[in-house]
Amino acid sequence: MGNTDMQNAPKAPKDPTKKRPALYLMFDDVIEGTRREDGKYAEISFLEGRVAAKIRAVMPDVSKEMAQELQTCTGLRKYVHSIGITAMAQKKENIGKTLNFTLSCRREKDYGGTNYQTTVPLDGSEVLILLADYPGSAWDTTLACCRMEFTDYMTAKMTIAFYLNDGYEVPEFIPDPLVDFNSDAYKKMVARSLMQEGNLMRLQRAIKKARAGEDVTIAYIGGSITQGAGAKPIATNSYAYRSYEAFCTRFGRGGNVHFIKAGVGGTPSELGLCRYRAEVLDEAGERGVDIVVIEFAVNDAGDETNGVCFESLALMAANGSGHPAVVLLFSVFMDDGNLQARLAPIGERYAFPMVSLKNAVTPQFYDDQPVITKRQYFYDLYHPSNEGHRIMADCLDYLWQRAGNEIMEGEPANAIPPVQAEDVAAGKEAVYGNTFRELRVYTREEQEDGIAVSTGGFDGTDRELQYVERNTNAFATPEFPKNWMHAGGAAGEPYRITLNCKDLLLVYKDSGDQKFGKAQVFVDGTLTRMIDPLEVGWNHCNAVIVYRSEMAAEHMVEVKMEENSKYFTILGWGYTK
């Protein structure tokens, strides 16, 4: 007897439809539906100026010309017949669910262009968007972003394929082999990351405290990579959390090691100086901090002092509460760029341990058989994937291991001489300068003797702020929630602050919203800075120097709107005495 289950099946399946040649914008990338400001769970992948690099990271043999054209909406419709989207939930209980996918085009002055949309089942089956179903628009300019909206928090693996129109061909895509994290080649790659052990005394003291069951706090401060961008889930797969976990595994005793993550996307050490007290020292409280990892090597192109802010931050940390070990961590971009050539001399001057991902992974990218390819290491042009974050953590763990190997197990913490409280810079000439090492910060929530504020027309509070995931949080919270906002409308008085200082930094909000406009900063009646919050083009925190002097004195500072109908948000002030 035959199998009766086959009786109602078709006598013969149809021939499969031949698939068109494809380019991949994503291939098995992990995405995470985190809670957004609007309460929805989504991941947004920004595409402006990034499409060509994303495609050629997956398929390096694709011509530069084709990849560049695909950044434009005209190029998309020229080359692409249909877009294939595949998503697979990473937990079984989510496989029956769906996500809403949107590829958005930008018009000349806003994001109101065509939206290519579909619902995607989280079961690995492919859904097609036919471009012919959408009328072309002469207003569309560039591909703006992909938005993947979930029903609730979850992670999934996603592939986005651009299937080509007739007449266009590309080389066949062959996926990379899996990374062997246990191979000798991998271990050698990780070992290359240790640029300098430096003076390990403070790091070893933290290890001794942890082994003895005493409280130890590890803090990480940096940009979006430290925030965890590219890691899915961001709370537990970031390099910061994974290297903290490695330290706990090696040296911890029952929950005595504590974790602080203070990464904020798109920000240099100039803003890090303004965040260190509140987001690291205040977070640590009376325990103080034992280890501080500083990661700004791919952010500090925006440091207007060309190293002074970074050096000041490193010294602020080293001489701050707990007199912690300072570790300089140099991450790297997909184009192999970072600023370690500028920043490494600071580590050399003060004997800080230094760990470089550029030294570890970049040379092997060009080997015939790399340990990990660029496509595997990077989530996008700037941020590591889960595999990349793991490598970053393993490189820090290599430093932990080297420091720990020099200490005998069971030896009491006081077997190492106590950390000296004196200035680590004592007797040493600064590499670039240490002007801001004792920077103070003033925000709207603080009251401080000697500082007087008249809000004038800046009497509102901005709620549409940059949100980041702090510490072990999977949810994001706002930066500088207590602020002064000029909310447009009729002409109003300038914002005025009177304080005694040598140097003064203004922390303000960048925006992509056209309702924001330029503000003028006057110090003692002299215009010192014109600030355009639209210059960067997206919602995030920024800090700029508005005044510098060799001597402290009382100053009256005014912030005036160039156009009173526009918005502007003052997040805070940084100043030196």
Secondary structure by P-SEA (a helix, b strand, c coil): cccccccccccccccccccccccccccbbbbbbccccccccbbbbbccccaaaaaaaacccccaaaaaaaccaaaaaacccbbbbbbbbcccccccbbbbbbbbbbcccccccccbbbbbbcccbbbbbcccccccccccccccbbbbbccccbbbbbbbbbcccccccccbbbbbcccccccaaaaaaaaacccccccaaaaaaaaaaaaaccbbbbbbbbccccccccccccccccaaaaaaaaaaaaccccccbbbbbbccccccaaaaaaccccccccccccccccbbbbcccccccccccccaaaaaaaaaaaacccccbbbbbbbbcccccccccccaaaaaaaccbbbbcccccccccccccccccccccccccccccaaaaaaaaaaaaaaaaaaaaacccccccccccccccccccccccccccccccbbbbbccccccccbbbbbccccccccccbbbbcccccbbbbcccbbbbbccccccccbbbbbbccbbbbbbbbbccccbbbbbbbccccccccccccccccbbbbbbbcccccbbbbbbbbbbbccccbbbbbccccccc
